């Protein structure tokens, strides 16, 4: 299950997000989106959970949670 994660601070690393989501279930991969010119984080990204159950648990547990002084937005990612 692919999740959208937003509203984290620009210094957040993929490893930090992976560790946060790993408590909810097995994480396949994490990708933070960066500006193509400055290479600075755009403060959102995607986490792919191995199971739907783990993804749903992550949304329920982490959406609205304070992480590094910001309230996270976690929801199921839309497919394009």
N, CA and C atoms as a LAMMPS dump frame, in Angstrom:
ITEM: TIMESTEP
0
ITEM: NUMBER OF ATOMS
240
ITEM: BOX BOUNDS ff ff ff
-5.0000000000000000e+02 5.0000000000000000e+02
-5.0000000000000000e+02 5.0000000000000000e+02
-5.0000000000000000e+02 5.0000000000000000e+02
ITEM: ATOMS id mol type element x y z
1 1 1 N 0.851 -1.175 0
2 1 2 C 0 0 0
3 1 3 C 0.896 1.238 0
4 2 1 N 0.631 2.144 -0.913
5 2 2 C 1.432 3.362 -1.044
6 2 3 C 0.743 4.502 -0.306
7 3 1 N 1.511 5.194 0.557
8 3 2 C 0.965 6.266 1.37
9 3 3 C 1.622 7.595 1.04
10 4 1 N 0.832 8.654 1.051
11 4 2 C 1.333 10.02 0.952
12 4 3 C 1.634 10.483 2.373
13 5 1 N 2.79 11.087 2.565
14 5 2 C 3.165 11.635 3.869
15 5 3 C 3.569 13.086 3.649
16 6 1 N 2.94 13.995 4.358
17 6 2 C 3.237 15.403 4.162
18 6 3 C 3.349 16.167 5.456
19 7 1 N 3.806 17.394 5.324
20 7 2 C 3.93 18.357 6.404
21 7 3 C 5 17.98 7.421
22 8 1 N 6.076 17.371 6.961
23 8 2 C 7.212 17.159 7.857
24 8 3 C 8.27 18.223 7.566
25 9 1 N 9.204 18.415 8.503
26 9 2 C 10.221 19.451 8.332
27 9 3 C 11.195 19.054 7.224
28 10 1 N 11.787 20.048 6.583
29 10 2 C 12.64 19.782 5.418
30 10 3 C 13.913 19.017 5.758
31 11 1 N 14.283 18.964 7.03
32 11 2 C 15.488 18.23 7.428
33 11 3 C 15.212 16.752 7.699
34 12 1 N 13.961 16.329 7.605
35 12 2 C 13.6 14.931 7.836
36 12 3 C 14.253 14.051 6.782
37 13 1 N 14.789 12.917 7.213
38 13 2 C 15.446 11.987 6.297
39 13 3 C 14.535 10.797 5.997
40 14 1 N 14.867 10.104 4.932
41 14 2 C 14.112 8.901 4.579
42 14 3 C 14.251 7.839 5.663
43 15 1 N 15.418 7.77 6.287
44 15 2 C 15.627 6.805 7.373
45 15 3 C 14.71 7.107 8.559
46 16 1 N 14.559 8.384 8.905
47 16 2 C 13.663 8.749 10.013
48 16 3 C 12.224 8.342 9.714
49 17 1 N 11.785 8.585 8.49
50 17 2 C 10.421 8.188 8.123
51 17 3 C 10.267 6.677 8.128
52 18 1 N 11.278 5.975 7.626
53 18 2 C 11.215 4.513 7.607
54 18 3 C 11.097 3.964 9.025
55 19 1 N 11.874 4.509 9.948
56 19 2 C 11.812 4.052 11.342
57 19 3 C 10.454 4.359 11.969
58 20 1 N 9.891 5.532 11.65
59 20 2 C 8.581 5.907 12.183
60 20 3 C 7.5 4.95 11.689
61 21 1 N 7.518 4.634 10.398
62 21 2 C 6.488 3.78 9.819
63 21 3 C 6.72 2.3 10.11
64 22 1 N 7.946 1.906 10.37
65 22 2 C 8.248 0.498 10.644
66 22 3 C 7.541 -0.003 11.898
67 23 1 N 7.226 0.897 12.805
68 23 2 C 6.495 0.492 14.014
69 23 3 C 5.063 0.066 13.684
70 24 1 N 4.567 0.435 12.509
71 24 2 C 3.203 0.102 12.109
72 24 3 C 3.132 -1.143 11.227
73 25 1 N 4.264 -1.518 10.63
74 25 2 C 4.304 -2.673 9.74
75 25 3 C 5.558 -2.625 8.889
76 26 1 N 5.727 -3.607 8.041
77 26 2 C 6.928 -3.685 7.207
78 26 3 C 6.895 -2.621 6.108
79 27 1 N 8.011 -1.888 6.002
80 27 2 C 8.135 -0.811 5.019
81 27 3 C 8.944 -1.319 3.827
82 28 1 N 8.4 -1.143 2.627
83 28 2 C 9.099 -1.542 1.409
84 28 3 C 10.106 -0.467 1.005
85 29 1 N 9.636 0.773 0.873
86 29 2 C 10.557 1.867 0.558
87 29 3 C 9.976 3.214 0.963
88 30 1 N 10.851 4.219 1.021
89 30 2 C 10.481 5.582 1.384
90 30 3 C 11.116 6.509 0.362
91 31 1 N 10.361 7.503 -0.086
92 31 2 C 10.898 8.466 -1.046
93 31 3 C 10.431 9.863 -0.673
94 32 1 N 11.377 10.744 -0.377
95 32 2 C 11.073 12.147 -0.117
96 32 3 C 11.262 12.905 -1.423
97 33 1 N 10.334 13.785 -1.73
98 33 2 C 10.386 14.574 -2.955
99 33 3 C 11.225 15.831 -2.704
100 34 1 N 12.166 16.098 -3.623
101 34 2 C 13.067 17.244 -3.505
102 34 3 C 12.89 18.188 -4.69
103 35 1 N 13.175 19.473 -4.465
104 35 2 C 13.187 20.463 -5.534
105 35 3 C 14.32 20.123 -6.494
106 36 1 N 14.059 20.166 -7.783
107 36 2 C 15.08 19.747 -8.75
108 36 3 C 16.25 20.714 -8.855
109 37 1 N 16.062 21.968 -8.467
110 37 2 C 17.143 22.943 -8.573
111 37 3 C 17.922 23.102 -7.271
112 38 1 N 17.209 23.22 -6.152
113 38 2 C 17.879 23.448 -4.861
114 38 3 C 18.196 22.148 -4.128
115 39 1 N 17.556 21.065 -4.528
116 39 2 C 17.695 19.759 -3.872
117 39 3 C 17.18 19.758 -2.427
118 40 1 N 16.434 20.793 -2.059
119 40 2 C 15.839 20.85 -0.719
120 40 3 C 14.524 20.079 -0.728
121 41 1 N 14.232 19.433 0.382
122 41 2 C 12.997 18.685 0.507
123 41 3 C 11.793 19.59 0.314
124 42 1 N 10.759 19.048 -0.337
125 42 2 C 9.502 19.776 -0.482
126 42 3 C 8.546 19.445 0.668
127 43 1 N 9.049 18.735 1.664
128 43 2 C 8.313 18.413 2.899
129 43 3 C 7.147 17.458 2.675
130 44 1 N 7.253 16.633 1.626
131 44 2 C 6.294 15.547 1.454
132 44 3 C 6.99 14.411 0.724
133 45 1 N 6.378 13.261 0.793
134 45 2 C 6.95 12.106 0.129
135 45 3 C 5.99 10.935 0.17
136 46 1 N 6.525 9.75 -0.098
137 46 2 C 5.711 8.543 -0.183
138 46 3 C 6.381 7.41 0.574
139 47 1 N 5.554 6.635 1.25
140 47 2 C 6.016 5.447 1.956
141 47 3 C 5.228 4.276 1.401
142 48 1 N 5.938 3.224 1.002
143 48 2 C 5.26 2.033 0.502
144 48 3 C 5.352 0.947 1.571
145 49 1 N 4.191 0.552 2.059
146 49 2 C 4.094 -0.509 3.057
147 49 3 C 3.893 -1.831 2.325
148 50 1 N 4.426 -2.912 2.886
149 50 2 C 4.322 -4.212 2.227
150 50 3 C 2.909 -4.778 2.232
151 51 1 N 2.138 -4.441 3.264
152 51 2 C 0.783 -4.989 3.339
153 51 3 C -0.254 -3.877 3.459
154 52 1 N -1.45 -4.176 3.018
155 52 2 C -2.555 -3.221 3.15
156 52 3 C -2.875 -2.985 4.621
157 53 1 N -2.808 -4.046 5.418
158 53 2 C -3.088 -3.924 6.85
159 53 3 C -2.097 -2.962 7.516
160 54 1 N -0.815 -3.084 7.171
161 54 2 C 0.202 -2.191 7.722
162 54 3 C -0.025 -0.753 7.29
163 55 1 N -0.442 -0.564 6.035
164 55 2 C -0.734 0.775 5.531
165 55 3 C -1.909 1.414 6.244
166 56 1 N -2.963 0.642 6.431
167 56 2 C -4.137 1.168 7.124
168 56 3 C -3.819 1.493 8.578
169 57 1 N -3.01 0.653 9.206
170 57 2 C -2.598 0.909 10.589
171 57 3 C -1.758 2.186 10.671
172 58 1 N -0.895 2.396 9.701
173 58 2 C -0.055 3.602 9.675
174 58 3 C -0.914 4.854 9.519
175 59 1 N -1.9 4.817 8.636
176 59 2 C -2.788 5.972 8.45
177 59 3 C -3.522 6.266 9.749
178 60 1 N -4.093 5.238 10.366
179 60 2 C -4.851 5.416 11.606
180 60 3 C -3.973 5.936 12.746
181 61 1 N -2.744 5.455 12.821
182 61 2 C -1.869 5.8 13.945
183 61 3 C -1.094 7.099 13.751
184 62 1 N -0.722 7.409 12.516
185 62 2 C 0.21 8.516 12.299
186 62 3 C -0.414 9.787 11.735
187 63 1 N -1.588 9.712 11.133
188 63 2 C -2.216 10.923 10.605
189 63 3 C -2.547 11.858 11.773
190 64 1 N -2.007 13.067 11.717
191 64 2 C -2.241 14.044 12.773
192 64 3 C -1.249 13.975 13.926
193 65 1 N -0.359 13.007 13.89
194 65 2 C 0.639 12.87 14.954
195 65 3 C 1.708 13.957 14.813
196 66 1 N 2.163 14.481 15.96
197 66 2 C 3.233 15.468 15.967
198 66 3 C 4.56 14.736 15.77
199 67 1 N 5.311 15.157 14.758
200 67 2 C 6.618 14.574 14.443
201 67 3 C 7.559 15.722 14.124
202 68 1 N 8.608 15.881 14.913
203 68 2 C 9.553 17.003 14.761
204 68 3 C 8.829 18.351 14.74
205 69 1 N 7.907 18.532 15.664
206 69 2 C 7.16 19.787 15.855
207 69 3 C 6.155 20.107 14.756
208 70 1 N 5.892 19.198 13.854
209 70 2 C 4.873 19.398 12.82
210 70 3 C 3.84 18.283 12.897
211 71 1 N 2.595 18.6 12.547
212 71 2 C 1.525 17.61 12.533
213 71 3 C 1.51 16.92 11.169
214 72 1 N 1.79 15.614 11.164
215 72 2 C 1.875 14.851 9.914
216 72 3 C 0.529 14.685 9.228
217 73 1 N 0.585 14.641 7.916
218 73 2 C -0.555 14.256 7.091
219 73 3 C -0.196 12.918 6.472
220 74 1 N -0.982 11.898 6.762
221 74 2 C -0.735 10.566 6.221
222 74 3 C -2.05 10.054 5.646
223 75 1 N -2.02 9.713 4.358
224 75 2 C -3.223 9.179 3.716
225 75 3 C -2.824 8.279 2.558
226 76 1 N -3.766 7.503 2.116
227 76 2 C -3.52 6.618 0.984
228 76 3 C -3.209 7.467 -0.244
229 77 1 N -2.134 7.121 -0.945
230 77 2 C -1.736 7.884 -2.132
231 77 3 C -2.653 7.559 -3.3
232 78 1 N -2.911 8.57 -4.095
233 78 2 C -3.715 8.38 -5.298
234 78 3 C -2.839 7.827 -6.406
235 79 1 N -3.394 7.016 -7.249
236 79 2 C -2.685 6.5 -8.421
237 79 3 C -2.937 7.434 -9.586
238 80 1 N -1.908 7.665 -10.37
239 80 2 C -2.056 8.53 -11.542
240 80 3 C -2.084 7.681 -12.795
